[in-house]
């Protein structure tokens, strides 16, 4: 069966194209313990643009994308954030993008495999229709089960299902590591039981938090920390003016402090952070994709003793002086994933959130006319919206709500 789609290819001039594509439908596993299943048809309704898409386009331009293509194909239909309509089940769904021959696709080992719809080895959602493993078409909350048209505001919120699920996973990982890292400190300090010490460590780990960079990932991780640790002192650091709409939104929705680092030296940034937090950070989350992140945390000493450095940026290299790093008992965490459980939780949280306010639309016809121009000059350029999405099939969207 054929469909119209945008897709990546290895091409120096046109790495992203729009046109007719022959669909494939190999059997896929959600998990190693489950039976592989052929996909069922779903119609993409609302699609969000992710920075991963932009990086894949760059890989195609460098003719370095072959490892990402589905087996036997020379192209990859992109897109992994959004809402689809499942005609055989008469419902809307969110595609769980990661599965494979592994017990836990987020923590796969060398002898296991994984795939990601729209990113790695499996076609995504920027198309008129596609096949998806039926176990990976997640349900929306019950109140949306009978709808034939999805309110635009809900579609905008649900476009964040993947990144918000990542944030839930990040919080979970920091909790796991923070408890193991700090419960013996609490044990010695409080002279209590191990169970009590672990509960104390769970919250003391998040006492003072720096989120360096203010994109959606940093915002969502901070939001998760606020939901689970009401007393946490959270500080966003980025170059955006404090009076900008995204900064105002982030401060309000997370109840956080903010530091504008524009035109500040690393030393000034570090000093300002510790002044605002009234001490060193227990957790430093790097989301800005710049080299300065690790310098502020380690070289300029913002991350305190027994602290966790959570690297959520793609690209920067992390360096540290092993002597103070070791004596300060610090930990570096780096993992960008989520499970089905995380995404199901994300869907519930997002439906009652205000995050639709962050999404701006691009017209579908404008996008498919020149996808590369749209990526480079409208969606991922300086001054672009925090999140851009496209209504792919307006038959299923209620524009009034």
C-alpha positions, 0 to 999 in steps of 0.5 A: 500500500502507498501513502503520501509522507515526508521522509529522510534519504541520503542526499546532499541536496534534498535529505528530506522529501515529500511524496508517495511512499510504499509502506512496509508492515514487518512483524515487530515486538514491543518487548522481548517476552511478547509475540511479534505482531504485524502492524494495524493501520492508523491515520496520523492526525496531529504531528509535532516536530522534534529536534531529533528530526532536524538532526536526522535531516542533517545526517541525511545531508551528510549521507550518513543515515543508512543505519536508521532506515528500516530493513531493506529500505533506503528511506525513513518516514519521520515523525514520532510525536503526535496523535493518530486515529485507529479506524479498526478500534474507532479511537485516538491513540498515542504511538509508543515509539520504542520497542524491540527484542529486549526486556526493557528497550530503555535499558537494552544490552549489547545482545538485544535490539530495539527500534523507534518509530520515526527515528530508528529502523521503523517508519513514523507518523508524518504520513497519511497512514501507516502500520503500527504494532497494536500493542504500541497504540496507547489509549487516551483517558476514558473521557476521550474514548467516544470522541470522533474529533479531538479538541485542538487544545488536547492535541497540542498537549498530547504532542508532548507525550514523548518528551514528557515521558522522558522527563518522568523517566529522568525523575525516576532515574534521579530518584533511584540514584539519589537514594542509593547515593545519599541514604547513608549520609542521612543514616549517619546524620539522623541515626535512623533506620535504613528505610527512614534514611532512604525516604529522607534521601529521596527528597534531600537529593532534590533540595536545590536543582539547577536546570541549565537550558530552557527547552521543553525537556528542561521544562518538563523535568523541572515540572516533574520535580515540582510535582513530586518534591513540593519543597525543591528550590528549582532554578532555570538558567538560560540566555532568554530575557526574563520577560520573555513569554516562555520564561514567564510560563516556565517560572509560573507553571513550575514555581521556579526561579530564573537566571538570564545568563546572556552576556555573563562570564562562566564565573559570573553565572556560577556565582549568580547560581549559588547566590540565588540558590543560597548554596551549591546545587544537589542536582545539575541538569544540563539541557542547553546542548552547550559545552558550558554546562559541565564547566559551570557544574564542575570547573566552577564548582556549582554542583555540590558534594554528593551531587548528581549531574544529569546530562540530557544534552546531545552533543557536548563532551563532559570533562571533570577533574578526577580529584575533586570529583572523587572526593566530592562523591559526585555522580554523572547520569546520562540516559534519554529514554522512557517505557510504556508506563512512563508514556501512559503516565505522561498522557494522563498528566498532559491532558490536564496541563497548560502545555498547549500554550507552548505549541504553534502551528505550521500550515500543512500545505506550507510544510509539505511544499518545501519541508527543508525550508520549513525546518531550517527557516521556520521550525528550528531557526532562531526565534522559532516557537518553543514547539511547532506542530502541524494538523495532518488530518483536520477531519479528526480535529475540533478547532473550536476547543 
